[in-house]
Every structure is written in C-alpha cells, then in structure tokens.
Amino acid sequence: MNALQVYSLALLSVMAAQAQVIMPGRCPQPAVQKDFDAARYLGTWFDIKKLPMTFQKGECSTATYTLQSPGVVGVFNKELLADGTINTITGTATALDPSEPAKLSVSFFENSPPAPYWVLDTDYSSYTLVYSCTDLGIVHTDFAWIMSREPTLSPVTEARLTAKLTAIGVRVDKLVRTVQDEEYCSAV
C-alpha cells in the first residue's frame, strides 16, 4: 500500500467514526439560487436539519449573517452543547465569482482553507437550503443544512428542500433534526 492509500484509508476511518457522510466520486455541482441577494439573506437563521458533522454537535443552532464590508459577510454560529455550555464561532463569507453570488466561500480560522457555502434555494423570509462538499480524492464528504427564520419550518417546505438534496445525491436518510424547543433553548 502506498502512502496516499494509507493516508486516505486513515482519513476515511476517522471521518466515518465521526459520522461524516462520505460518498463515492467527486462533489456534485448543483444549481444554486438564481439572482442571489446577500443583503436580503442577512440576519438570523435557525438550523432545522443537517447532515452530521464533526464541527457542529450541539442543539439550538443558529447562524447570524451581517454585512462587514462590501462583498464580505460576517458569520456568527451559535449552539448549545450537551453539557450546557454555549459554543460559538465567527467567520467570514465571500462570493469568489460575482457572476455566481450564491456560491460563497466561508472561513472560520486564519490560515485554514475556506469551505464552499452554496445557497441552493431560499425565499429570504422563511427558508434556506445550504450545501457544501469537500473532495477527498476518490470520495467526497457532503454537508447540508435546512434552515428557517423561525425555530420551525413547515413540513411541506422541508419535504421540498429534502427532495432537492435527494436530486443531487445527498443521503437524506442521514439528516438529523436539530432541537429548537423554546424551553430547552432558553439558555441560548
């Protein structure tokens, strides 16, 4: 076994143990929101469902977007961890290509590579569907979020957004619901 194969096998083992969703082949290239307007997207979004990931383990998750400067969106993510502590992280998002403003690139740590943050669908006032993917050679790992402006989302809208993920090959059976119960989340 060569070094690349050993590294790939080790990486896949770690990711599988962390419940990441690993899929064969390269990342899909889904259509994104047409005429995306970042100014209308600003504000707070509640996490309704997501694919499991190592960096987001809590409940009561929200993402708040603010305009930092022309073309730069501030990102503030917050969640309630099982031990009762509140976990937060800040970052920035920018559109790399002005002709595709719904394809954002988000960074949370200095000197770390940015990650894609693609808005596949939003009406700006009630729901958004976000997709991200990382190529790992012969496989990729998917990330997806269904979010709402409120702590709940209509089942019809949720089903429509889930169908969009299915259409691009996302394992929607792996989506997990985020607790957004008012009493449970009161600490956040």
Disulfide bonds with the S-S distance in Angstrom:
Cys27-Cys133 2.06
Cys60-Cys185 2.07
